[in-house]
Amino acid sequence: MIKFLDLQAITALHADEYKEAVSRVIDSGWFLQGRETKQFEADYARYVGTEHCVAVANGLDALYLLLRGYKELGLMQDGDEIIVPANTYIATIIAITRNNLVPVLVEPTWEHLEIDIDKVEAAITPRTKGVMIVHLYGRIAYHDRLSEICEKHHLKLMEDCAQSHGCSWKGTKTGALGDAAAHSFYPGKNLGALGDAGAVTTNDTELAEVIRALANYGSQKKYVFKYVGVNSRMAEQDAAVLDVKLKYLDEDNRKRQELASYYYEHINNSLITLPKRIDDENNVYHLFPIFCEHRDELQIFLKGQGIETLIHYPVPPHKQECYQEWNNRCLPITEKIHVQELSIPMNQVISIEEAQAIVAALNSFRY
Ligand SMILES: *Cc1c(COP(=O)(O)O)cnc(C)c1O
């Protein structure tokens, strides 16, 4: 069986270093808001290319606190609109609605799978305060035109970088392309911790300070509470492990890009559509989505050939029970993606033999 994501094998690559990092934390007796978190924040900010990195408990909190920070600064208010791609993971949407902000769902393009920039400007209203782009599948969602649109309309440009660690646009990393960005270090991401973890990166000092306070019960000074905050801190052992993993991120991403290159050169089946190939700088291949009108049959067929696949994602946010008010909305490109998408194994431990087996199976699929 070729696993979709063998986290045991991935972790084993540098297990000794992780164990050393965790041991150091155990011996220190200091488990939150200590030296390890500070070090990771500094290293990750340097890697991304921002002045600030605020470590938090997970990616959803990073998204939530980013928007909440703007609200506490008076830059966004209840009922304000945030433009967001309709085909994102639910976390992006939850972070918006939990802040009493209104997500304005914009379709992606079928070609790039990322937010359709031509449709962004048309979605702007007097209540629009920001655009949250999502670099889904590890593909760049940014374009210079987005910055121009946001500047022209005085909107905050925010990034959901949960799937794009290490991806860049003309030499600038995702996480440093807009005004602020949220990152997830969920174990299965390109940069994953041993549990939940997340961060916000920004050059905005005021915003970083508010988010840091919000994540710590709203306190900037011990026992003095400026905001009704939340408890969202990164564990010291996760920061220590992430700091080790960060050293290998570019190398891991290169391996993903090599595997992608192999897939692009060898997958050849008229029933299967591959996503448009873009420069490696713009894609860190968190996932490798393929598209097929007979997706469910293809998934069963691959399973029979010993290949595990996943669907990202079977149901789009606007069709979810928790957002019934949008269930009747018609977003045809988003829905087509959700009906046809299948993610094949994509990570740094897939061997060439496994890649060959995956390609052979895909090429032999008939309907
Ligand atoms: C994983 C993910 C998140 C949420 O991250 P968690 O750390 O699991 O809370 C948000 N957005 C996208 C696009 C993701 O893939």
The ligand as a Tripos MOL2 file, in Angstrom:
@<TRIPOS>MOLECULE
LIG
   15    15     1     0     0
SMALL
NO_CHARGES

@<TRIPOS>ATOM
      1 C1         -4.8330   23.4510    7.3820 C.3       1 LIG1
      2 C2         -5.4780   24.6790    6.9180 C.ar      1 LIG1
      3 C3         -5.9450   25.6590    7.8130 C.ar      1 LIG1
      4 C4         -6.0840   25.4580    9.2940 C.3       1 LIG1
      5 O1         -4.9920   25.0890    9.9910 O.3       1 LIG1
      6 P1         -5.1080   24.3150   11.3870 P.3       1 LIG1
      7 O2         -3.7360   24.4450   11.9380 O.co2     1 LIG1
      8 O3         -5.5170   22.9200   11.0970 O.co2     1 LIG1
      9 O4         -6.1140   25.0380   12.2300 O.co2     1 LIG1
     10 C5         -6.4080   26.8450    7.2950 C.ar      1 LIG1
     11 N1         -6.4530   27.0640    5.9740 N.ar      1 LIG1
     12 C6         -6.0540   26.1420    5.0860 C.ar      1 LIG1
     13 C7         -6.1160   26.4530    3.6220 C.3       1 LIG1
     14 C8         -5.5580   24.9210    5.5210 C.ar      1 LIG1
     15 O5         -5.1690   24.0010    4.6320 O.3       1 LIG1
@<TRIPOS>BOND
     1     1     2 1
     2     2     3 ar
     3     2    14 ar
     4     3     4 1
     5     3    10 ar
     6     4     5 1
     7     5     6 1
     8     6     7 2
     9     6     8 1
    10     6     9 1
    11    10    11 ar
    12    11    12 ar
    13    12    13 1
    14    12    14 ar
    15    14    15 1
@<TRIPOS>SUBSTRUCTURE
     1 LIG1         1 GROUP 0 **** ****
